[in-house]
Amino acid sequence: MDSNPEPSSTLSPEPPHASLAERLAGCRGATEALAAGLSPEDQCVQSMPDASPAKWHRAHTTWFLEQFILQAFEPGYVPFDAEFGFLFNSYYDAVGARHPRPMRGLLTRPPASRVAEYRAHVDAAMARFLPDAPAAARDLAELAIQHEQQHQELLLTDMLHAFAQNPLLPAVLPGWSAAAVGGSGPASNDRFVRCEGGVFEIGHAGGGFCFDNETPLHKVYLQPYRIAKRLVTSRDWLAFIADGGYRAPNLWMSDGWGASQQNGWAAPLYWRLIGKEWFQMGLGGLAPLVADEPVRHVSWYEADAFARWAGARLPTEAEWEVAAGAGKLADGFDKVWQWTASAYSPYPGFHPPAGAVGEYNGKFMVNQMVLRGSSLATAPGHSRASYRNFFHPDRRWQFSGLRLARDE
């Protein structure tokens, strides 16, 4: 499986052989392009504690560059605004205090125009600094690119959640269509492919960027298994609904059944039954459900219940990575992140980097589940077979779906 999938439909690919400075500038421009159609009012909204305003994403990714590169390596650099460190720090305790995450939507000041000035100021400083930057700073600039690409996807998912609460159902990306995602086909028995058991290496093998949680490369033992070549589709999910999947507690983990009952889950997030026809809210607004596209916006609890209903299970992250590396998966990237059966925990021998950037992934390695692949909102070039995404098992606002697995 090619670990550098084709570009997605929402973001433009980087030019080949671009320099680090060119890649950073391109990444920064892509963020601005995603926000270009959002009004200042749009950019301030926070529809739930897990989401962040678009304006905050734009400012936080700028703060990351300023805090970890310019202030650390550029002699005499003066921060654009001394208050921005408190406003736009996310979770870096080693750096200092921060504005509470659930209250980011209350930051009507600074206005979006001031954030644009902040981005322009830091972009100009980085353009001057990078050509002669030391190796450590260049490594952090690469991390900053990857970090901002993560926030590009979050900007889209957070705005989609916000717009789905608006009775006008506006489009985050007008003109976007689910047809751009493409179909997957049914995840039926004849689409399961056999994978040999044995000892395999998983994790990042070097030769390009990776996040710390993808390391170290290590050996795992797998029993023989079968994995669905294709993703579970909305058509498959309609059958689950029709068969009472949301009303059958025997299919659900106890916490999942509790979450389902408490929140009134009866279909994936953003599905709407209007008359007798299903619709789905997407980046292009509300549109008729496309039955043969991969199902998206389901929690781990729902994915696990569906797998049990289908007489199957979710693959472990090691099974997924080995199958992806062997070219056994269709639609592995660029459609939906795929829930796995694996809890998010450190690999054997994992050590977070020293300093504040060591807080990037390591301190979240508990109470969450791993997703693999990438989604239609993931930046081109950001995907690879060893990538470990992670969320709490009840979260549904990301572009999360699933594929099935079975014991041999």
C-alpha positions as CSV (number, residue, x, y, z in Angstrom):
1,M,0.0,0.0,0.0
2,D,1.3,3.4,-0.9
3,S,1.8,5.3,2.3
4,N,1.5,8.6,0.4
5,P,-2.1,8.5,-0.9
6,E,-3.5,10.6,-3.7
7,P,-4.5,14.2,-2.7
8,S,-7.9,14.6,-1.1
9,S,-10.6,16.7,-2.5
10,T,-10.5,19.5,0.0
11,L,-6.8,20.6,0.1
12,S,-4.3,21.2,-2.6
13,P,-1.1,19.0,-2.7
14,E,2.3,20.4,-2.0
15,P,4.5,21.1,-5.1
16,P,7.1,18.4,-5.6
17,H,10.7,19.1,-4.3
18,A,9.5,22.2,-2.4
19,S,11.9,23.6,0.2
20,L,11.0,23.7,3.8
21,A,10.2,27.4,3.7
22,E,8.0,26.9,0.6
23,R,6.2,24.0,2.2
24,L,5.5,26.0,5.3
25,A,4.2,28.9,3.3
26,G,2.0,26.5,1.3
27,C,0.6,25.0,4.4
28,R,-0.1,28.4,5.9
29,G,-1.8,29.4,2.7
30,A,-4.0,26.3,2.7
31,T,-5.3,27.1,6.2
32,E,-6.2,30.6,5.0
33,A,-7.9,29.2,1.9
34,L,-10.1,26.9,4.1
35,A,-11.1,29.9,6.3
36,A,-11.6,32.3,3.4
37,G,-15.3,31.6,3.0
38,L,-16.0,32.0,6.7
39,S,-17.3,35.3,8.1
40,P,-15.8,36.8,11.3
41,E,-19.0,35.6,13.1
42,D,-18.5,32.1,11.7
43,Q,-14.9,32.0,12.9
44,C,-15.8,32.8,16.5
45,V,-18.4,30.1,17.1
46,Q,-17.6,27.1,19.3
47,S,-20.5,24.5,19.2
48,M,-19.2,22.2,21.9
49,P,-16.3,21.9,24.3
50,D,-14.4,19.4,22.0
51,A,-14.4,21.9,19.1
52,S,-12.5,25.1,18.7
53,P,-13.4,28.2,16.7
54,A,-11.8,28.6,13.3
55,K,-10.2,31.9,14.4
56,W,-8.6,30.0,17.3
57,H,-7.2,27.3,15.0
58,R,-5.6,30.0,12.9
59,A,-4.1,31.8,15.9
60,H,-3.0,28.6,17.7
61,T,-1.0,27.3,14.8
62,T,0.7,30.7,14.6
63,W,1.4,30.7,18.3
64,F,3.1,27.3,17.8
65,L,5.6,28.7,15.4
66,E,6.2,31.8,17.5
67,Q,6.5,29.9,20.8
68,F,8.6,27.0,19.8
69,I,10.7,28.4,17.0
70,L,11.0,32.2,16.8
71,Q,11.1,32.8,20.6
72,A,13.5,29.9,21.1
73,F,15.9,30.4,18.2
74,E,15.6,34.0,16.9
75,P,17.7,36.4,18.9
76,G,15.8,39.5,19.8
77,Y,12.5,38.3,18.5
78,V,9.6,40.1,20.3
79,P,6.2,38.3,20.4
80,F,3.5,40.0,18.3
81,D,1.2,40.3,21.3
82,A,2.2,39.3,24.9
83,E,-1.4,38.2,25.7
84,F,-1.6,35.8,22.8
85,G,0.4,33.1,24.7
86,F,-2.3,32.8,27.3
87,L,-5.1,33.0,24.7
88,F,-3.8,30.5,22.2
89,N,-1.8,27.9,24.1
90,S,-3.7,24.6,23.8
91,Y,-2.4,22.2,26.4
92,Y,1.3,22.8,26.9
93,D,1.6,23.1,30.7
94,A,5.3,23.5,30.6
95,V,4.8,26.8,28.7
96,G,2.4,28.4,31.1
97,A,-1.2,29.0,31.9
98,R,-3.9,29.2,29.2
99,H,-7.5,30.1,28.5
100,P,-9.9,27.2,29.3
101,R,-10.6,25.1,26.2
102,P,-14.5,25.0,26.7
103,M,-14.5,28.8,26.7
104,R,-12.6,29.5,23.4
105,G,-15.8,30.6,21.8
106,L,-16.0,33.5,24.2
107,L,-12.9,35.1,22.6
108,T,-14.7,37.6,20.5
109,R,-11.5,39.7,20.9
110,P,-9.0,39.7,19.3
111,P,-11.1,40.0,16.1
112,A,-10.4,37.8,13.0
113,S,-8.6,40.7,11.4
114,R,-6.1,40.9,14.2
115,V,-5.5,37.1,13.9
116,A,-4.8,37.7,10.2
117,E,-2.2,40.4,11.1
118,Y,-0.7,37.9,13.6
119,R,-0.4,35.3,10.9
120,A,1.2,37.7,8.5
121,H,3.7,38.9,11.1
122,V,4.8,35.4,12.0
123,D,4.9,34.2,8.4
124,A,7.2,37.1,7.5
125,A,9.5,36.4,10.5
126,M,9.6,32.6,9.6
127,A,10.5,33.5,5.9
128,R,13.4,35.6,7.2
129,F,14.5,33.0,9.7
130,L,14.3,29.6,8.0
131,P,17.0,29.9,5.3
132,D,19.8,30.0,7.9
133,A,17.9,28.2,10.8
134,P,19.8,25.5,12.8
135,A,18.8,21.9,12.4
136,A,16.8,21.8,15.6
137,A,14.7,24.7,14.5
138,R,14.2,23.2,11.0
139,D,13.0,19.9,12.7
140,L,10.5,22.0,14.7
141,A,9.4,23.7,11.5
142,E,8.6,20.4,10.0
143,L,6.6,19.5,13.1
144,A,4.8,22.8,12.8
145,I,3.7,22.0,9.3
146,Q,2.4,18.6,10.3
147,H,0.7,20.2,13.4
148,E,-1.0,22.8,11.2
149,Q,-2.2,20.1,8.8
150,Q,-3.9,18.4,11.7
151,H,-5.6,21.7,12.6
152,Q,-6.7,22.1,9.0
153,E,-8.8,18.9,9.4
154,L,-10.0,20.0,12.8
155,L,-11.0,23.4,11.4
156,L,-13.3,21.6,8.9
157,T,-14.7,19.1,11.4
158,D,-15.3,21.8,14.0
159,M,-17.0,24.1,11.5
160,L,-19.1,21.2,10.2
161,H,-20.4,20.5,13.7
162,A,-21.2,24.2,14.2
163,F,-23.0,24.6,10.9
164,A,-25.0,21.4,11.5
165,Q,-26.5,23.2,14.6
166,N,-27.6,26.1,12.4
167,P,-31.2,25.8,11.1
168,L,-29.9,27.3,7.8
169,L,-27.5,24.4,7.4
170,P,-24.8,26.4,5.6
171,A,-21.9,24.7,3.7
172,V,-18.4,24.8,5.1
173,L,-17.1,24.3,1.5
174,P,-19.8,25.3,-0.9
175,G,-19.9,23.0,-3.9
176,W,-18.4,20.1,-2.1
177,S,-20.1,16.8,-2.9
178,A,-20.0,13.3,-1.4
179,A,-19.4,12.1,-4.9
180,A,-15.8,13.3,-4.5
181,V,-15.3,10.8,-1.8
182,G,-16.3,7.9,-4.0
183,G,-18.0,4.6,-3.2
184,S,-16.6,1.7,-1.3
185,G,-18.9,-1.2,-2.1
186,P,-20.5,-3.6,0.5
187,A,-18.3,-5.0,3.2
188,S,-19.6,-8.5,2.5
189,N,-18.1,-11.9,3.2
190,D,-16.5,-12.3,-0.2
191,R,-14.5,-9.1,0.4
192,F,-12.6,-10.4,3.3
193,V,-9.0,-11.2,2.5
194,R,-6.7,-13.6,4.4
195,C,-3.6,-12.3,6.2
196,E,-1.0,-14.7,7.4
197,G,0.0,-14.9,11.0
198,G,3.5,-14.5,12.3
199,V,5.9,-11.9,13.6
200,F,5.8,-8.5,12.0
201,E,7.3,-5.0,12.5
202,I,5.0,-2.1,13.0
203,G,5.7,1.6,13.6
204,H,7.6,4.1,11.6
205,A,10.7,2.7,9.9
206,G,12.4,6.0,9.1
207,G,12.8,7.9,5.9
208,G,10.5,10.9,6.4
209,F,8.5,12.6,9.1
210,C,6.5,10.8,11.8
211,F,5.0,11.8,15.1
212,D,6.6,10.5,18.3
213,N,3.7,8.1,19.0
214,E,4.6,6.1,15.8
215,T,7.9,5.1,17.4
216,P,9.8,3.0,18.1
217,L,9.6,0.4,15.3
218,H,8.9,-2.9,17.1
219,K,7.8,-6.5,16.6
220,V,4.3,-7.9,17.1
221,Y,2.9,-11.4,16.8
222,L,-0.3,-11.8,15.0
223,Q,-2.6,-14.9,14.6
224,P,-3.9,-15.4,11.1
225,Y,-6.9,-13.2,10.4
226,R,-9.2,-11.9,7.7
227,I,-9.8,-8.2,7.1
228,A,-12.4,-6.5,4.9
229,K,-10.8,-5.1,1.8
230,R,-13.4,-2.3,1.7
231,L,-14.9,0.0,4.2
232,V,-18.4,-0.3,5.8
233,T,-20.8,1.8,3.8
234,S,-23.9,3.8,4.6
235,R,-25.9,1.0,2.9
236,D,-24.5,-1.5,5.3
237,W,-25.4,0.9,8.2
238,L,-28.9,1.3,7.0
239,A,-29.3,-2.5,7.3
240,F,-27.9,-2.3,10.9
241,I,-30.5,0.4,11.7
242,A,-33.4,-1.6,10.1
243,D,-32.4,-4.7,12.1
244,G,-32.7,-2.8,15.4
245,G,-29.0,-2.4,16.0
246,Y,-29.5,0.8,18.0
247,R,-32.1,-1.1,20.1
248,A,-30.2,-4.2,20.9
249,P,-28.1,-3.8,24.2
250,N,-26.5,-7.2,23.6
251,L,-24.5,-5.7,20.8
252,W,-23.0,-2.9,22.8
253,M,-20.3,-2.4,25.4
254,S,-21.9,-1.2,28.6
255,D,-20.5,2.3,28.4
256,G,-21.5,2.5,24.8
257,W,-25.0,1.4,25.5
258,G,-25.2,4.1,28.2
259,A,-23.9,6.8,25.8
260,S,-26.3,5.7,23.1
261,Q,-29.3,5.9,25.4
262,Q,-28.2,9.1,27.1
263,N,-27.6,10.9,23.8
264,G,-30.5,9.3,21.8
265,W,-28.3,7.8,19.1
266,A,-30.4,6.2,16.3
267,A,-28.1,6.8,13.3
268,P,-24.7,8.3,12.6
269,L,-24.1,11.9,13.4
270,Y,-25.5,14.3,10.8
271,W,-27.9,11.8,9.4
272,R,-31.5,13.2,9.1
273,L,-34.6,11.3,8.2
274,I,-36.8,13.7,6.3
275,G,-40.1,12.0,5.4
276,K,-38.9,8.5,4.2
277,E,-35.5,9.6,2.8
278,W,-32.2,9.9,4.6
279,F,-30.1,13.0,4.3
280,Q,-26.6,13.8,5.6
281,M,-25.0,17.0,6.5
282,G,-21.6,17.3,4.9
283,L,-19.0,19.9,4.0
284,G,-21.2,21.0,1.2
285,G,-24.3,21.3,3.3
286,L,-27.3,19.0,3.6
287,A,-27.6,16.4,0.8
288,P,-29.3,13.1,0.1
289,L,-27.4,10.2,1.7
290,V,-25.2,8.4,-0.7
291,A,-25.7,4.7,0.2
292,D,-22.5,3.3,-1.3
293,E,-20.0,5.8,0.2
294,P,-18.2,4.9,3.4
295,V,-20.2,5.5,6.5
296,R,-18.7,8.4,8.5
297,H,-19.2,10.2,11.8
298,V,-19.7,7.1,14.0
299,S,-18.2,6.5,17.4
300,W,-16.0,3.6,18.4
301,Y,-19.0,2.3,20.4
302,E,-21.2,2.3,17.3
303,A,-18.4,0.7,15.2
304,D,-17.9,-2.0,17.7
305,A,-21.6,-2.7,18.0
306,F,-21.9,-2.8,14.2
307,A,-19.0,-5.3,13.9
308,R,-20.6,-7.6,16.5
309,W,-23.9,-7.4,14.6
310,A,-22.1,-8.3,11.4
311,G,-20.6,-11.4,13.0
312,A,-17.1,-9.8,12.9
313,R,-14.9,-7.5,14.9
314,L,-12.7,-4.4,14.5
315,P,-9.1,-5.1,13.5
316,T,-6.3,-4.2,15.9
317,E,-4.1,-1.4,14.8
318,A,-1.3,-3.9,14.2
319,E,-3.6,-6.0,11.9
320,W,-4.6,-2.8,10.0
321,E,-1.0,-1.7,9.5
322,V,0.3,-5.0,8.4
323,A,-2.6,-5.5,5.9
324,A,-2.1,-1.9,4.6
325,G,1.6,-2.5,4.1
326,A,0.8,-5.7,2.2
327,G,-1.6,-3.9,-0.1
328,K,-4.6,-5.8,1.1
329,L,-6.8,-2.7,1.8
330,A,-8.8,-0.7,-0.6
331,D,-9.8,2.8,0.5
332,G,-7.2,2.8,3.2
333,F,-6.7,6.5,3.0
334,D,-8.5,9.7,2.1
335,K,-12.1,8.6,2.9
336,V,-12.6,8.0,6.6
337,W,-10.4,7.4,9.6
338,Q,-11.0,3.8,10.7
339,W,-11.6,2.7,14.3
340,T,-9.5,-0.2,15.5
341,A,-9.9,-2.5,18.5
342,S,-6.7,-1.0,20.0
343,A,-6.5,1.3,23.0
344,Y,-4.2,4.2,22.5
345,S,-1.1,3.4,24.5
346,P,2.7,3.8,24.1
347,Y,4.6,1.3,22.0
348,P,7.3,-0.7,23.9
349,G,10.3,1.5,24.5
350,F,8.5,4.8,23.7
351,H,10.0,7.9,25.2
352,P,8.5,11.4,24.5
353,P,10.8,14.1,23.3
354,A,12.4,16.4,25.9
355,G,10.9,19.7,26.6
356,A,7.4,21.1,26.1
357,V,6.9,19.4,22.7
358,G,7.1,16.2,24.6
359,E,3.5,17.0,25.6
360,Y,2.4,16.7,22.0
361,N,1.2,13.1,22.2
362,G,2.5,11.2,25.1
363,K,0.4,12.5,27.9
364,F,-2.8,11.5,26.1
365,M,-2.0,7.8,26.0
366,V,-4.9,6.7,28.1
367,N,-8.7,6.2,27.8
368,Q,-8.8,6.6,24.0
369,M,-8.9,4.3,21.0
370,V,-6.7,4.3,17.9
371,L,-7.9,5.1,14.4
372,R,-5.9,4.4,11.3
373,G,-5.8,5.7,7.7
374,S,-6.9,9.2,6.9
375,S,-10.0,11.0,5.8
376,L,-11.4,13.2,3.0
377,A,-10.4,16.2,5.1
378,T,-6.8,15.1,5.7
379,A,-4.1,17.2,4.0
380,P,-2.4,15.5,1.1
381,G,0.9,14.0,2.1
382,H,-0.1,13.8,5.7
383,S,-1.1,10.1,5.6
384,R,1.1,7.0,6.1
385,A,0.5,3.4,7.2
386,S,2.1,4.0,10.6
387,Y,0.0,7.1,11.5
388,R,-1.9,6.7,14.8
389,N,-4.9,9.0,15.3
390,F,-6.8,8.7,18.5
391,F,-10.1,9.9,20.1
392,H,-12.3,9.0,23.0
393,P,-14.7,6.1,22.1
394,D,-17.8,8.2,22.3
395,R,-16.6,10.9,19.8
396,R,-18.5,11.2,16.5
397,W,-17.7,14.6,15.0
398,Q,-14.6,13.5,13.2
399,F,-14.7,11.7,9.8
400,S,-14.6,8.3,11.5
401,G,-15.7,5.0,10.0
402,L,-14.6,1.4,10.0
403,R,-13.7,-1.8,8.3
404,L,-14.3,-5.3,9.6
405,A,-12.0,-8.1,10.6
406,R,-12.5,-11.8,11.5
407,D,-10.4,-14.5,13.2
408,E,-9.1,-17.1,10.7
